[in-house]
Amino acid sequence: PKLVVIVTCIHDELEMKLFTILSALSIFTSCSAVSDPFTSFWSKFPALTNVDNNRDAETVMEESNLKDTNRTIWIITTACLPWMTGTSINPLLRAAYLAKDRPEGKIHLMVPWVDKKDQELIFPPGIRFNNPDEQREYVKNWLITDAHLPSAAEKLNITFYAGRYHDEYHSIFSMGDIADLIPDEQADVCILEEPEHLSWFKAPFKSKDWQDKFKYVVGIIHTNYVIYARGESLGLIKEPVVYYTNQAFCRGYCHKIIKLSGALQDLASEKEIISNVHGVRAKYIHVGDEMRTKKFTKGAYFIGKMAWQKGLSELFANMKFIAKRARKSFSIDIYGQGQNAKEIQDYATQQKLP
């Protein structure tokens, strides 16, 4: 049977790409223009939105009120220390700051456990764990010694789900139904760090999905996966697929969506906001204060993953443009590791970028 997709609009360049691809495959059956790009389409699936449209979007409801210190909150993420990546550190600190002023056992952090083979690929040299208990101890010690949050380390409950690292995606994916690991009587509030990522390659829910399991589900969007998809081979096809898949998962599983930046894709206009809920660690502010007394003479610096998707190609293009117009560009030092490190270094050398 022919796959049938009903599209109600073509409102931007990305949808035009999708329309062009699927039209060529004779998949579209109807297409009509509407003023709101998504309202008409998603209104056909009210079960996916789970939103009371008569409520003010800013109204604090009983189920969405997280100020109550007696509420049980589960924070589920896609990475864990000692892998020094944003989705391991920021959710850990979020959980720690929630835990330090609440009763013990009210804040749970769920992180992936990977075997020794995967640990070799993502953990620093010399740091390996034989079991989750050893890794839990390492994480709690980091909270005490590096984050200076001993109270949080004592109160925070850290649990693991089985994961597998996929080097081609540079990501860890769950190996089962995470929701099924959480007792129903403890399922109150859930914060999904990267809800789209947690949903891509998961096993089917055994009993309940996220919204059925929890009273309130918040999704925090960290990464611009649409840009990652665009830069891959067959990006013309992958980009719109990732775009709409992400929308479906986030709409279907989250009551509220928090995007860290406006550069991230649209997911669900009626339930999403933009807010940098990570904040800035006091440690970095102290370093900045110390540097005020010193003179910086070496220009700008970049700290991050050495991957083209981090915007380095656009940065280099702007540096070349400035050099062409002004005959001299600014200097920049890049610190980091990543899958494109060698390519980036070779390109900068070849183009004689300062």
ZIWO-V882721 format. One record per residue. N is the residue number from 1. RES is the residue in one letter. SS is DSSP state (H for helix, E for strand, L for the rest). PSI is psi in degrees with one decimal (999 if undefined). OMEGA is omega in whole degrees, 0 to 359 (999 if undefined). Layout:
{{N,RES,SS,PSI,OMEGA} {N,RES,SS,PSI,OMEGA}}
//
This chain:
{{1,P,L,146.7,180} {2,K,L,136.8,175} {3,L,L,131.0,183} {4,V,L,124.3,176} {5,V,E,127.4,178} {6,I,E,121.3,180} {7,V,E,131.5,184} {8,T,L,-6.5,183} {9,C,L,162.1,166} {10,I,L,98.9,191} {11,H,L,-6.7,178} {12,D,L,-178.7,185} {13,E,H,-38.2,183} {14,L,H,-43.4,179} {15,E,H,-32.5,177} {16,M,H,-37.6,177} {17,K,H,-47.9,181} {18,L,H,-43.5,180} {19,F,H,-42.5,181} {20,T,H,-44.5,182} {21,I,H,-51.0,186} {22,L,H,-29.1,175} {23,S,H,-39.8,179} {24,A,H,-28.1,179} {25,L,L,5.3,180} {26,S,L,42.0,181} {27,I,L,-31.4,181} {28,F,E,141.7,175} {29,T,E,-23.7,176} {30,S,E,152.2,179} {31,C,E,125.9,179} {32,S,L,148.8,182} {33,A,L,139.0,176} {34,V,L,159.1,183} {35,S,L,-40.3,179} {36,D,L,122.6,188} {37,P,L,-34.4,190} {38,F,L,-18.7,187} {39,T,H,-47.9,184} {40,S,H,-44.5,183} {41,F,H,-51.1,186} {42,W,H,-21.6,178} {43,S,L,-15.0,176} {44,K,L,-13.4,183} {45,F,L,69.0,184} {46,P,H,-26.7,181} {47,A,H,-25.6,181} {48,L,H,-28.0,185} {49,T,H,-41.3,177} {50,N,L,40.9,182} {51,V,L,134.7,175} {52,D,L,106.1,185} {53,N,L,-12.6,179} {54,N,L,-8.6,180} {55,R,L,144.9,173} {56,D,L,133.4,184} {57,A,L,-24.3,182} {58,E,L,-0.1,181} {59,T,L,131.8,176} {60,V,L,112.1,180} {61,M,L,166.0,180} {62,E,L,-43.5,182} {63,E,L,-20.6,181} {64,S,L,-0.3,181} {65,N,L,106.3,183} {66,L,L,3.9,179} {67,K,L,-21.3,179} {68,D,L,114.1,184} {69,T,L,-8.3,179} {70,N,L,-1.0,179} {71,R,L,146.2,178} {72,T,L,123.6,185} {73,I,E,128.2,176} {74,W,E,123.7,177} {75,I,E,118.5,185} {76,I,E,125.5,184} {77,T,L,178.7,191} {78,T,L,7.3,180} {79,A,L,164.9,183} {80,C,L,147.8,172} {81,L,L,146.7,14} {82,P,L,11.1,173} {83,W,L,111.7,185} {84,M,L,80.9,178} {85,T,L,161.8,187} {86,G,H,-37.8,183} {87,T,H,-1.0,170} {88,S,H,-43.1,186} {89,I,H,-49.5,185} {90,N,H,-45.0,175} {91,P,H,-35.4,177} {92,L,H,-46.6,179} {93,L,H,-34.6,176} {94,R,H,-46.4,179} {95,A,H,-40.2,182} {96,A,H,-44.5,181} {97,Y,H,-32.0,174} {98,L,H,-37.8,186} {99,A,H,-32.8,191} {100,K,L,-26.4,182} {101,D,L,15.4,181} {102,R,L,163.0,179} {103,P,L,148.8,179} {104,E,L,138.9,178} {105,G,L,0.9,180} {106,K,L,-20.9,181} {107,I,E,125.7,181} {108,H,E,134.8,174} {109,L,E,121.1,178} {110,M,E,125.5,183} {111,V,E,160.5,181} {112,P,E,142.5,170} {113,W,E,126.7,178} {114,V,L,153.9,183} {115,D,L,177.3,185} {116,K,H,-36.7,181} {117,K,H,-43.8,179} {118,D,H,-33.0,177} {119,Q,H,-35.3,179} {120,E,H,-28.5,185} {121,L,H,-29.0,190} {122,I,H,-19.2,182} {123,F,L,153.8,178} {124,P,L,155.7,179} {125,P,L,137.1,176} {126,G,L,-3.8,179} {127,I,L,105.8,180} {128,R,L,153.3,182} {129,F,L,140.5,178} {130,N,L,-22.5,182} {131,N,L,165.8,181} {132,P,H,-31.6,180} {133,D,H,-39.9,179} {134,E,H,-41.0,180} {135,Q,H,-38.4,177} {136,R,H,-44.0,179} {137,E,H,-39.8,178} {138,Y,H,-45.7,182} {139,V,H,-44.4,181} {140,K,H,-34.9,177} {141,N,H,-35.9,176} {142,W,H,-40.2,178} {143,L,H,-36.0,182} {144,I,H,-48.4,189} {145,T,H,-35.4,184} {146,D,L,-44.0,182} {147,A,L,-11.6,179} {148,H,L,48.3,179} {149,L,L,65.0,183} {150,P,H,-36.2,179} {151,S,H,-41.9,179} {152,A,H,-39.5,180} {153,A,H,-34.7,180} {154,E,H,-37.2,187} {155,K,H,-28.2,186} {156,L,L,133.0,176} {157,N,E,117.7,181} {158,I,E,121.8,178} {159,T,E,164.9,187} {160,F,E,150.2,168} {161,Y,E,154.9,182} {162,A,E,129.1,180} {163,G,E,167.0,178} {164,R,E,129.8,180} {165,Y,E,130.3,177} {166,H,E,109.9,187} {167,D,L,-31.6,182} {168,E,L,-24.9,177} {169,Y,L,-6.4,182} {170,H,L,41.3,185} {171,S,E,158.3,174} {172,I,E,135.0,177} {173,F,E,146.7,182} {174,S,E,152.2,181} {175,M,L,17.3,179} {176,G,L,-170.6,181} {177,D,L,104.2,182} {178,I,L,-41.4,183} {179,A,H,-32.1,182} {180,D,H,-17.3,180} {181,L,H,-14.0,185} {182,I,L,124.1,179} {183,P,L,139.0,182} {184,D,H,-36.9,183} {185,E,H,-15.4,178} {186,Q,H,-0.7,184} {187,A,L,92.1,181} {188,D,L,-73.0,179} {189,V,E,140.4,179} {190,C,E,131.2,173} {191,I,E,110.8,180} {192,L,E,110.6,175} {193,E,E,109.4,187} {194,E,L,68.3,180} {195,P,H,-32.1,179} {196,E,H,-43.5,179} {197,H,H,-43.6,181} {198,L,H,-14.6,185} {199,S,H,-15.0,187} {200,W,H,-53.2,187} {201,F,L,35.3,180} {202,K,L,160.1,174} {203,A,L,156.1,177} {204,P,L,147.7,176} {205,F,L,132.1,180} {206,K,L,-34.8,183} {207,S,L,-49.9,186} {208,K,L,144.5,172} {209,D,L,-177.1,187} {210,W,H,-46.1,183} {211,Q,H,-30.5,176} {212,D,H,-31.0,183} {213,K,H,-43.4,188} {214,F,L,155.2,177} {215,K,L,-31.8,181} {216,Y,E,134.2,183} {217,V,E,124.0,176} {218,V,E,130.8,176} {219,G,E,127.4,178} {220,I,E,121.4,186} {221,I,E,114.3,184} {222,H,L,-42.1,200} {223,T,L,141.7,177} {224,N,L,78.7,183} {225,Y,H,-21.3,177} {226,V,H,-40.4,178} {227,I,H,-39.8,177} {228,Y,H,-46.2,181} {229,A,H,-37.8,182} {230,R,H,-33.8,183} {231,G,L,-5.0,180} {232,E,L,168.6,173} {233,S,L,145.0,186} {234,L,L,30.6,181} {235,G,H,-30.4,180} {236,L,H,-33.6,179} {237,I,H,-42.7,185} {238,K,H,-36.6,185} {239,E,H,-55.0,179} {240,P,H,-31.2,178} {241,V,H,-47.0,178} {242,V,H,-41.9,182} {243,Y,H,-52.5,185} {244,Y,H,-28.2,174} {245,T,H,-43.8,177} {246,N,H,-43.3,179} {247,Q,H,-45.8,183} {248,A,H,-46.4,182} {249,F,H,-45.1,184} {250,C,H,-39.0,176} {251,R,H,-42.6,187} {252,G,H,-26.9,189} {253,Y,H,-10.5,186} {254,C,L,139.6,171} {255,H,L,-33.1,179} {256,K,E,140.1,180} {257,I,E,128.0,178} {258,I,E,117.8,176} {259,K,E,133.8,181} {260,L,L,-18.6,183} {261,S,L,150.3,175} {262,G,L,-10.2,177} {263,A,L,-15.1,180} {264,L,L,156.8,186} {265,Q,L,159.0,171} {266,D,L,136.0,182} {267,L,L,-50.6,178} {268,A,L,97.7,190} {269,S,L,-30.7,184} {270,E,L,-10.5,183} {271,K,L,9.8,182} {272,E,E,148.4,174} {273,I,E,164.7,176} {274,I,E,121.2,180} {275,S,L,131.2,177} {276,N,L,79.4,183} {277,V,L,-4.8,176} {278,H,L,-37.9,186} {279,G,L,-163.9,179} {280,V,L,128.3,179} {281,R,L,141.6,178} {282,A,H,-30.6,180} {283,K,H,-41.8,181} {284,Y,H,-34.7,178} {285,I,H,-40.6,179} {286,H,H,-41.5,177} {287,V,H,-42.4,178} {288,G,H,-40.4,178} {289,D,H,-39.7,180} {290,E,H,-36.7,183} {291,M,H,-16.2,180} {292,R,L,-27.7,181} {293,T,L,-7.0,181} {294,K,L,154.8,181} {295,K,L,127.0,174} {296,F,L,123.4,182} {297,T,L,3.9,187} {298,K,L,19.9,176} {299,G,L,-149.2,185} {300,A,E,166.4,174} {301,Y,E,152.4,179} {302,F,E,127.7,175} {303,I,E,120.5,181} {304,G,L,-175.3,180} {305,K,L,136.3,179} {306,M,L,80.5,180} {307,A,L,141.1,181} {308,W,H,-31.1,183} {309,Q,H,-12.0,178} {310,K,H,4.3,176} {311,G,L,10.4,183} {312,L,H,-33.0,178} {313,S,H,-40.3,178} {314,E,H,-38.6,177} {315,L,H,-47.2,181} {316,F,H,-37.5,178} {317,A,H,-40.5,179} {318,N,H,-36.6,178} {319,M,H,-41.0,178} {320,K,H,-39.1,180} {321,F,H,-44.2,179} {322,I,H,-42.7,180} {323,A,H,-36.7,180} {324,K,H,-39.8,183} {325,R,H,-37.9,185} {326,A,H,-2.2,181} {327,R,L,9.3,177} {328,K,L,137.2,179} {329,S,L,168.5,178} {330,F,L,156.1,177} {331,S,L,150.6,178} {332,I,E,137.5,174} {333,D,E,132.3,182} {334,I,E,126.3,180} {335,Y,E,128.8,177} {336,G,L,177.4,176} {337,Q,L,162.6,179} {338,G,L,176.5,188} {339,Q,L,-20.8,182} {340,N,L,18.7,186} {341,A,H,-48.3,182} {342,K,H,-43.5,180} {343,E,H,-43.4,182} {344,I,H,-43.4,179} {345,Q,H,-44.4,181} {346,D,H,-40.6,181} {347,Y,H,-44.4,181} {348,A,H,-39.0,179} {349,T,H,-45.0,181} {350,Q,H,-40.3,182} {351,Q,L,-1.2,179} {352,K,L,44.9,179} {353,L,L,135.7,183} {354,P,L,999,999}}
//
